[in-house]
Amino acid sequence: MTTRLVRSVVGLAMVSAVVSILIFRLNSPLAAVFELSVCAGLISVIFVTTISFTQRLTPEKLELRRKQRFDKYSYLPVVLLAVGILLMIFKPNPDFPLPPVPKEQDARNIIWHLRHVDLLGQILVILAGVFGVVILFKEPRK
Amino acid sequence: MAPLLVIVPFFSIIIMNLFPRKLMQYTSFICLGFLSLAQTYLVLARPEWFWHKNVDLVDSMFSFRYSVDEIALVLLLCIGVVVFVTLLSARAMIPDVRQRVNFKNLLLVSLIGMNATVLVKDIFSLYVFIEITAVSSYIMIAMNKDERALEGAFKYLILSAIATVMMLASISLMLLLTGGTTFTAVSAGLDVAGRGLFVRIAIGLFLCGLFIKSGLVPFHGWLPDAYSAAPAPASVLLAGVVTKVSGVYVLIRLAISVFAFDNSLQGLLMFVGAVSVLTGAFAALTQSDFKRMLAYSSISQVGYIILGLGCATPLAIFGAVFHLFNHAIFKSLLFINAASVEKELGTTDMEKMGGLAQKMPVAGVSSVVGLLSTAGIPPLAGFWSKFIIILALWSAGRFVYAWIAVLASLLTLAYFLSMQRKVFFGKLKAGFENIRESSAGLIISQAVLAIITVGLGLFFPFIVPWR
C-alpha cells in the first residue's frame, strides 16, 4: 500500500486499463472505450488536480495517521476472509430463469435513440458540476 | 404535455444565463417564480390539454416515457409550493447577488431533477434524476464554504455515494433478472423470477439505498449535519422536498408499482418506520440547536410515512402520501421560522433565545401552527394524516405499531413545546429589544405555508369525501 497519493491514482488508472482490456475481450468495445477514457483518463485527471491542492503532512502527523489507519481497517481482512468462507460453503447459484439474450443492439443506437431522457440527465449533471465549480472555487472579485 | 415540466425548466437555465449579470437576478427570480407557480396551478386545476395530450415536437425530440397518477400529482404540487417558498427565502437569506443567482441556477437544476424523478417510469432514468437532485443538493449545502457546511456536504456526499452504488448494483441485477429497466418490464420479470435469493438481494440493495436517501434510521447520520449546516433556503428545500422525492416518493413508487408488497417487505418497512419514528423523536428531545431539532423531527415524521406505506392497505397508503404532503409543507414552514430567527439573531442555538414572538409575531404564530400540525393536533392538516395512518394500522391489526405512532405523537408535542418555550415564548432576553420581523419574502412564505396547513386541516372533510 503506497503512501503517495499520485502513485495510488496511477495504480487505479492501471487497474482501469486492465479492466477495459477485459471488457474488450468480452466483446464490448464501446464499453471498453468508455472505461478507458472515463475511468482511466478523466477520473485520474480529476484526482491529480485535487491532489495538487493538498499539502504534505508533517512526519509526526503522518506517523499518527498511519497508525490510526491500521487500527481503523484492521478488521477488513477478517471480514473478507469470513465472506470468502461463507461463499465457499453456501456457493450461491442463480436460482432464476435468465431472460433470453436480446439481439445485439448497437450501443450508439441505445444512447442516441432509445435513452434521450438519460442524455438530458447527463447534460444536467455536467451543468450542476459547472455551477458547483463556480460556487465553490471561484473567489469573488474585490 | 407533462414532459414540459422537465423540458421548459431545462431550456430556462440556458436562456436565464444568457442575460447580463445585473439582469440575471431579476430574470432568474421571475423565471423560477413563474415555473413553480405554473406547476402548482397545473396540478390544482388539472387542465385536460396539459396532462392528457401529447406534443409532437416534444415527442420527436425526447423519447420521454412518463406516467402521472394521483401520487405523482401530490408530489408535483409539493415541489411547486416548496420551490416557490425556497425562492422567496433565498431572496431574503442570501444577500450576495452573485451567490443568489448561482443558488437559483442550482434550484432550477434541482427542480428538473425532482420533476423528472416523479414522472419517469424507468428505474435507470429514476436513478439518473435522483443523482441530479443529489449533486445540486451537495453544492447547495456547501455554499457557505465554512467548516460545518463542508462537513455536512461531505457526509451527505459519502453516504449518498454509498446509496448510489447500492441502487446501481440493484438496477444491474434487475436488468439481468428481468431483461428490462421499465417499471412494467421489471415488475413482470420479478413476478416470473419469484422471490429467490438474487431477487431479494436486488430489492434489498435498492431499499437500503432509498433508506439512506430518505434519512431513515439506521442510515440517518448525514441528515442532521446536512440540514443544520446548509444555508437556510437550502435547508427548506432539502427538508421540504428533496429527501421526500429522491427517497420517500421513490420508495412508495417502487413498492407499489415494481416490487409488489409481500410479508417480508411490509415487515421491514414497518419496522424501519417505527424505529425511525421513535429514534427521531427521542433524539429531537435532547437537541439545543433549532435546525438540528427540526432535522431529527424530520426523521421521525418520515418514519410515520414509511410506517403507513408498510401497512400497505389503500387507506394506509393514502395516509402515507397525505402525511408526505403535510410534512413537506409544515417542515418547510418550520425551517423558514428557523431561517427568520437565524437572520435576526445570527444563531440557531435555542438556549440563547427567548420571547421572540413579541418581536416576530408572524414567525411566532406560524411556528405554533407548524408544531401543532407536526404533533397531530386537530383540526390541522397533520392531525388528519396521522389519524389516517393510525386508523389504518389499527384496522390492519397492527396494534403495536399503532400504539408506537400515538406515543411518538406525544413525544413530538413534548419537544416542540420545549422549543416554543425556549425560542418564542417567555420573557424577551436582554439585547433582543431591537429585533424586528424578518423581510417580506420570509413573512409571505410563512403566511402561505401556515394558511395551507390550517386550510387543509379545516376543509379536509370536504376535500376528501368519506364514504
Interface residues (C-beta under 8 A of the other chain):
Chain A: P92 P94 D95 F96 P97 L98 P99 P100 P102 H113 L114 R115 H116 V117 D118 L120 G121 Q122 I123 L124 V125 L127 A128 G129 F131 G132 V134 I135 L136 P140
Chain B: V6 F10 I13 M61 F62 S63 F64 R65 D96 R98 Q99 N102 N105 L106 V109 I112 G113 A116 V120 D122 F124 S125 V128 F129 E131 I132 V135 S136 Y138 I139 A142 M143 K145 L176 L177 T178 G179 G189 V192 A193 G194 G196 L197 F198 V199
